[in-house]
Amino acid sequence: MKTQRPIVSVPSDEEHRVLQFRPRAAMPTGQRRNPNEAVRKLEVANDLSRYEREREEPDDFRHRMLANIAAFAFTMALLAVGIWLAMSISHLRRTQDCVLMGRHDCVQIFPPHP
């Protein structure tokens, strides 16, 4: 069975060590990198033409616009339903708080129209 070490409030010197980092050795002059090499690698990385492909059909901008309008209308409908739901919950909460306080005039009664 293992023995447990007691919990000490002050850490001992055995638990802490200072690590010494050595500086990197300089590269020999023959192995130094050309600064233009990094620029060429960056240009190759930014070239996205290798991911392009020919499309079978041209883009249908009218269809895309209609899809965007439909998505916008759907988003607005969700927003309207969310606002209505929040207002309904707020109204029900106020009415419930009024009833729980013991008041009898909590619900607003509208007079009938002649």
MDTraj code that builds the backbone (N, CA, C; nanometers):
import mdtraj as md
import numpy as np

residues = "MET LYS THR GLN ARG PRO ILE VAL SER VAL PRO SER ASP GLU GLU HIS ARG VAL LEU GLN PHE ARG PRO ARG ALA ALA MET PRO THR GLY GLN ARG ARG ASN PRO ASN GLU ALA VAL ARG LYS LEU GLU VAL ALA ASN ASP LEU SER ARG TYR GLU ARG GLU ARG GLU GLU PRO ASP ASP PHE ARG HIS ARG MET LEU ALA ASN ILE ALA ALA PHE ALA PHE THR MET ALA LEU LEU ALA VAL GLY ILE TRP LEU ALA MET SER ILE SER HIS LEU ARG ARG THR GLN ASP CYS VAL LEU MET GLY ARG HIS ASP CYS VAL GLN ILE PHE PRO PRO HIS PRO".split()
xyz = np.array([
    [0.0834, -0.1166, 0.0000],
    [0.0000, 0.0000, 0.0000],
    [0.0888, 0.1240, 0.0000],
    [0.0509, 0.2244, -0.0821],
    [0.1299, 0.3461, -0.0911],
    [0.1023, 0.4357, 0.0278],
    [0.2069, 0.5030, 0.0693],
    [0.1866, 0.6015, 0.1750],
    [0.1598, 0.7356, 0.1094],
    [0.0705, 0.8110, 0.1672],
    [0.0355, 0.9414, 0.1116],
    [0.1219, 1.0483, 0.1749],
    [0.1621, 1.1431, 0.0925],
    [0.2395, 1.2545, 0.1435],
    [0.1463, 1.3538, 0.2092],
    [0.1860, 1.4093, 0.3209],
    [0.0997, 1.5082, 0.3854],
    [0.0926, 1.6360, 0.3013],
    [-0.0185, 1.7032, 0.3102],
    [-0.0359, 1.8293, 0.2386],
    [0.0340, 1.9377, 0.3183],
    [0.1271, 2.0022, 0.2532],
    [0.2051, 2.1064, 0.3187],
    [0.1605, 2.2400, 0.2598],
    [0.1374, 2.3361, 0.3460],
    [0.0910, 2.4653, 0.2961],
    [0.2019, 2.5413, 0.2251],
    [0.3259, 2.5219, 0.2650],
    [0.4388, 2.5885, 0.2016],
    [0.5104, 2.4853, 0.1154],
    [0.5240, 2.5090, -0.0148],
    [0.5906, 2.4098, -0.0995],
    [0.7386, 2.3996, -0.0660],
    [0.7898, 2.2802, -0.0760],
    [0.9317, 2.2596, -0.0464],
    [1.0149, 2.2900, -0.1697],
    [1.1460, 2.3018, -0.1491],
    [1.2359, 2.3325, -0.2600],
    [1.2494, 2.2155, -0.3564],
    [1.2143, 2.0960, -0.3135],
    [1.2244, 1.9797, -0.4004],
    [1.1223, 1.9849, -0.5138],
    [1.0126, 2.0519, -0.4925],
    [0.9062, 2.0555, -0.5916],
    [0.9277, 2.1606, -0.6982],
    [1.0196, 2.2535, -0.6778],
    [1.0389, 2.3624, -0.7730],
    [1.1789, 2.3551, -0.8317],
    [1.1851, 2.3672, -0.9625],
    [1.3133, 2.3702, -1.0308],
    [1.3111, 2.4821, -1.1334],
    [1.4212, 2.5448, -1.1537],
    [1.4351, 2.6482, -1.2548],
    [1.4998, 2.5840, -1.3765],
    [1.4328, 2.5959, -1.4895],
    [1.4861, 2.5397, -1.6123],
    [1.5685, 2.6449, -1.6835],
    [1.6854, 2.6067, -1.7267],
    [1.7700, 2.6996, -1.8002],
    [1.7566, 2.6683, -1.9486],
    [1.7254, 2.7698, -2.0241],
    [1.7119, 2.7537, -2.1683],
    [1.8405, 2.7995, -2.2351],
    [1.8877, 2.7170, -2.3262],
    [2.0073, 2.7515, -2.4006],
    [1.9668, 2.8244, -2.5281],
    [2.0398, 2.9260, -2.5669],
    [2.0067, 2.9941, -2.6935],
    [2.0339, 2.9005, -2.8103],
    [1.9591, 2.9213, -2.9158],
    [1.9770, 2.8389, -3.0349],
    [2.1124, 2.8682, -3.0973],
    [2.1692, 2.7649, -3.1488],
    [2.2979, 2.7824, -3.2164],
    [2.2736, 2.8480, -3.3519],
    [2.3629, 2.9335, -3.3906],
    [2.3503, 3.0010, -3.5195],
    [2.3706, 2.8996, -3.6308],
    [2.2938, 2.9176, -3.7398],
    [2.3051, 2.8267, -3.8535],
    [2.4337, 2.8582, -3.9290],
    [2.4986, 2.7580, -3.9798],
    [2.6171, 2.7846, -4.0614],
    [2.5804, 2.8699, -4.1825],
    [2.6760, 2.9434, -4.2326],
    [2.6474, 3.0386, -4.3409],
    [2.5967, 2.9696, -4.4655],
    [2.6347, 2.8507, -4.4905],
    [2.5891, 2.7801, -4.6105],
    [2.4445, 2.7353, -4.6007],
    [2.3906, 2.7243, -4.4812],
    [2.2550, 2.6745, -4.4632],
    [2.1534, 2.7850, -4.4369],
    [2.1937, 2.9099, -4.4391],
    [2.0983, 3.0180, -4.4139],
    [1.9954, 3.0235, -4.5239],
    [1.8756, 3.0596, -4.4849],
    [1.7648, 3.0627, -4.5810],
    [1.7664, 3.1915, -4.6610],
    [1.7205, 3.1788, -4.7804],
    [1.7060, 3.2932, -4.8688],
    [1.5760, 3.3647, -4.8319],
    [1.5744, 3.4966, -4.8073],
    [1.4500, 3.5651, -4.7720],
    [1.3462, 3.5593, -4.8831],
    [1.3895, 3.5482, -5.0074],
    [1.2938, 3.5405, -5.1187],
    [1.2233, 3.4057, -5.1225],
    [1.2833, 3.3040, -5.0616],
    [1.2226, 3.1713, -5.0588],
    [1.0923, 3.1727, -4.9794],
    [1.0894, 3.2462, -4.8687],
    [0.9676, 3.2553, -4.7878],
    [0.8577, 3.3264, -4.8646],
    [0.8944, 3.4292, -4.9423],
    [0.7946, 3.5018, -5.0217],
    [0.7376, 3.4108, -5.1288],
    [0.8243, 3.3295, -5.1936],
    [0.7752, 3.2384, -5.2966],
    [0.6820, 3.1339, -5.2368],
    [0.7134, 3.0833, -5.1168],
    [0.6263, 2.9850, -5.0518],
    [0.4917, 3.0465, -5.0175],
    [0.4923, 3.1730, -4.9755],
    [0.3673, 3.2414, -4.9432],
    [0.2830, 3.2616, -5.0672],
    [0.3467, 3.2960, -5.1794],
    [0.2729, 3.3147, -5.3040],
    [0.2101, 3.1840, -5.3488],
    [0.2814, 3.0734, -5.3344],
    [0.2270, 2.9426, -5.3719],
    [0.1111, 2.9065, -5.2803],
    [0.1214, 2.9390, -5.1517],
    [0.0148, 2.9075, -5.0573],
    [-0.1099, 2.9902, -5.0851],
    [-0.0938, 3.1149, -5.1316],
    [-0.2087, 3.2014, -5.1582],
    [-0.2704, 3.1765, -5.2951],
    [-0.2091, 3.0955, -5.3781],
    [-0.2619, 3.0671, -5.5105],
    [-0.3733, 2.9638, -5.4978],
    [-0.4974, 3.0070, -5.5175],
    [-0.6122, 2.9179, -5.5011],
    [-0.6604, 2.8593, -5.6333],
    [-0.5882, 2.8842, -5.7398],
    [-0.6329, 2.8360, -5.8702],
    [-0.6334, 2.6831, -5.8771],
    [-0.5536, 2.6178, -5.7957],
    [-0.5524, 2.4715, -5.7992],
    [-0.6812, 2.4117, -5.7461],
    [-0.7603, 2.4903, -5.6712],
    [-0.8875, 2.4410, -5.6183],
    [-1.0052, 2.4739, -5.7102],
    [-0.9817, 2.5522, -5.8131],
    [-1.0898, 2.5891, -5.9038],
    [-1.1233, 2.4712, -5.9935],
    [-1.2503, 2.4639, -6.0331],
    [-1.2912, 2.3614, -6.1272],
    [-1.3975, 2.4203, -6.2180],
    [-1.4066, 2.3634, -6.3327],
    [-1.5048, 2.4104, -6.4296],
    [-1.6436, 2.3652, -6.3872],
    [-1.7396, 2.4538, -6.4019],
    [-1.8777, 2.4209, -6.3679],
    [-1.9487, 2.3640, -6.4905],
    [-2.0400, 2.2706, -6.4628],
    [-2.1177, 2.2140, -6.5720],
    [-2.2179, 2.3175, -6.6237],
    [-2.2770, 2.3945, -6.5300],
    [-2.3759, 2.4956, -6.5653],
    [-2.3306, 2.6297, -6.5101],
    [-2.3673, 2.7391, -6.5761],
    [-2.3347, 2.8704, -6.5195],
    [-2.4222, 2.8982, -6.3970],
    [-2.3791, 2.9922, -6.3134],
    [-2.4566, 3.0280, -6.1947],
    [-2.5917, 3.0852, -6.2340],
    [-2.6948, 3.0442, -6.1600],
    [-2.8293, 3.0971, -6.1820],
    [-2.8534, 3.2035, -6.0751],
    [-2.8243, 3.3291, -6.1096],
    [-2.8340, 3.4370, -6.0128],
    [-2.9779, 3.4613, -5.9691],
    [-3.0735, 3.4404, -6.0565],
    [-3.2145, 3.4601, -6.0204],
    [-3.2558, 3.3594, -5.9128],
    [-3.2166, 3.2351, -5.9304],
    [-3.2489, 3.1323, -5.8304],
    [-3.1802, 3.1632, -5.6977],
    [-3.0542, 3.2077, -5.7040],
    [-2.9813, 3.2409, -5.5816],
    [-3.0489, 3.3574, -5.5096],
    [-3.0938, 3.4585, -5.5849],
    [-3.1610, 3.5736, -5.5237],
    [-3.2928, 3.5313, -5.4590],
    [-3.3685, 3.4459, -5.5255],
    [-3.4943, 3.3982, -5.4675],
    [-3.4688, 3.3166, -5.3408],
    [-3.3631, 3.2366, -5.3410],
    [-3.3297, 3.1590, -5.2216],
    [-3.2890, 3.2524, -5.1074],
    [-3.2150, 3.3582, -5.1378],
    [-3.1773, 3.4550, -5.0346],
    [-3.2994, 3.5270, -4.9785],
    [-3.3926, 3.5628, -5.0635],
    [-3.5153, 3.6298, -5.0176],
    [-3.5971, 3.5357, -4.9296],
    [-3.6053, 3.4092, -4.9701],
    [-3.6801, 3.3114, -4.8906],
    [-3.6129, 3.2915, -4.7546],
    [-3.4816, 3.2862, -4.7516],
    [-3.4101, 3.2707, -4.6248],
    [-3.4299, 3.3929, -4.5363],
    [-3.4291, 3.5115, -4.5954],
    [-3.4516, 3.6340, -4.5190],
    [-3.5932, 3.6369, -4.4614],
    [-3.6929, 3.5983, -4.5432],
    [-3.8313, 3.5952, -4.4953],
    [-3.8469, 3.4941, -4.3819],
    [-3.7848, 3.3787, -4.3939],
    [-3.7918, 3.2773, -4.2892],
    [-3.7276, 3.3282, -4.1607],
    [-3.6145, 3.3970, -4.1735],
    [-3.5472, 3.4527, -4.0560],
    [-3.6336, 3.5588, -3.9893],
    [-3.6970, 3.6440, -4.0682],
    [-3.7839, 3.7475, -4.0122],
    [-3.9058, 3.6850, -3.9434],
    [-3.9602, 3.5771, -4.0023],
    [-4.0731, 3.5094, -3.9397],
    [-4.0314, 3.4484, -3.8056],
    [-3.9139, 3.3867, -3.8003],
    [-3.8649, 3.3327, -3.6737],
    [-3.8443, 3.4429, -3.5706],
    [-3.7930, 3.5567, -3.6150],
    [-3.7725, 3.6694, -3.5245],
    [-3.9059, 3.7203, -3.4705],
    [-4.0064, 3.7335, -3.5577],
    [-4.1382, 3.7808, -3.5149],
    [-4.2011, 3.6836, -3.4152],
    [-4.1915, 3.5551, -3.4418],
    [-4.2473, 3.4552, -3.3505],
    [-4.1741, 3.4604, -3.2165],
    [-4.0428, 3.4787, -3.2191],
    [-3.9657, 3.4878, -3.0951],
    [-4.0049, 3.6089, -3.0119],
    [-4.0232, 3.7239, -3.0783],
    [-4.0647, 3.8452, -3.0064],
    [-4.2049, 3.8274, -2.9490],
    [-4.2965, 3.7721, -3.0296],
    [-4.4332, 3.7495, -2.9811],
    [-4.4316, 3.6549, -2.8616],
    [-4.3519, 3.5497, -2.8678],
    [-4.3446, 3.4537, -2.7589],
    [-4.2890, 3.5191, -2.6323],
    [-4.1860, 3.6005, -2.6461],
    [-4.1290, 3.6694, -2.5304],
    [-4.2306, 3.7649, -2.4676],
    [-4.3048, 3.8371, -2.5509],
    [-4.4066, 3.9294, -2.4986],
    [-4.5187, 3.8524, -2.4292],
    [-4.5615, 3.7396, -2.4858],
    [-4.6679, 3.6595, -2.4241],
    [-4.6232, 3.6033, -2.2900],
    [-4.5015, 3.5538, -2.2835],
    [-4.4509, 3.5003, -2.1574],
    [-4.4405, 3.6109, -2.0533],
    [-4.3972, 3.7294, -2.0951],
    [-4.3875, 3.8424, -2.0033],
    [-4.5253, 3.8812, -1.9491],
    [-4.6258, 3.8854, -2.0370],
    [-4.7613, 3.9211, -1.9947],
    [-4.8173, 3.8151, -1.8986],
    [-4.7980, 3.6878, -1.9308],
    [-4.8457, 3.5817, -1.8431],
    [-4.7752, 3.5859, -1.7075],
    [-4.6474, 3.6200, -1.7072],
    [-4.5743, 3.6281, -1.5812],
    [-4.6272, 3.7417, -1.4942],
    [-4.6535, 3.8581, -1.5587],
    [-4.7097, 3.9698, -1.4811],
    [-4.8459, 3.9336, -1.4233],
    [-4.9288, 3.8669, -1.5028],
    [-5.0615, 3.8268, -1.4553],
    [-5.0484, 3.7254, -1.3411],
    [-4.9590, 3.6305, -1.3543],
    [-4.9395, 3.5302, -1.2500],
    [-4.8878, 3.5950, -1.1215],
    [-4.7945, 3.6883, -1.1323],
    [-4.7441, 3.7586, -1.0139],
    [-4.8563, 3.8346, -0.9443],
    [-4.9446, 3.8964, -1.0232],
    [-5.0567, 3.9722, -0.9668],
    [-5.1509, 3.8789, -0.8902],
    [-5.1827, 3.7640, -0.9505],
    [-5.2734, 3.6689, -0.8862],
    [-5.2107, 3.6125, -0.7595],
    [-5.0803, 3.5831, -0.7639],
    [-5.0135, 3.5266, -0.6470],
    [-5.0032, 3.6265, -0.5326],
    [-5.0133, 3.7555, -0.5638],
    [-5.0144, 3.8565, -0.4569],
    [-5.1516, 3.8669, -0.3917],
    [-5.2527, 3.8019, -0.4485],
    [-5.3857, 3.8030, -0.3896],
    [-5.4760, 3.9123, -0.4444],
    [-5.4339, 3.9768, -0.5498],
    [-5.5185, 4.0828, -0.6073],
    [-5.6260, 4.0199, -0.6953],
    [-5.7396, 4.0928, -0.7095],
    [-5.8520, 4.0412, -0.7883],
    [-5.8687, 4.1143, -0.9201],
    [-5.7972, 4.2246, -0.9423],
    [-5.8128, 4.3018, -1.0649],
    [-5.6912, 4.2848, -1.1565],
    [-5.6504, 4.1631, -1.1761],
    [-5.5271, 4.1364, -1.2509],
    [-5.5489, 4.1338, -1.4022],
    [-5.6631, 4.0857, -1.4461],
    [-5.6876, 4.0714, -1.5889],
    [-5.7602, 4.1954, -1.6385],
    [-5.7096, 4.2494, -1.7491],
    [-5.7750, 4.3689, -1.8055],
    [-5.8955, 4.3231, -1.8857],
    [-6.0127, 4.3779, -1.8514],
    [-6.1372, 4.3424, -1.9181],
    [-6.1761, 4.4571, -2.0110],
    [-6.1943, 4.4248, -2.1376],
    [-6.2317, 4.5264, -2.2358],
    [-6.3831, 4.5332, -2.2465],
    [-6.4390, 4.6547, -2.2528],
    [-6.5856, 4.6660, -2.2674],
    [-6.6284, 4.6209, -2.4079],
    [-6.7482, 4.5638, -2.4193],
    [-6.7946, 4.5191, -2.5529],
    [-6.8242, 4.6404, -2.6418],
    [-6.8026, 4.6221, -2.7709],
    [-6.8300, 4.7288, -2.8664],
    [-6.9784, 4.7282, -2.9010],
    [-7.0383, 4.8479, -2.9113],
    [-7.1834, 4.8511, -2.9434],
    [-7.2133, 4.8199, -3.0859],
])
top = md.Topology()
chain = top.add_chain()
for i, resn in enumerate(residues, 1):
    res = top.add_residue(resn, chain, resSeq=i)
    for name in ("N", "CA", "C"):
        top.add_atom(name, md.element.get_by_symbol(name[0]), res)
traj = md.Trajectory(xyz[None], top)
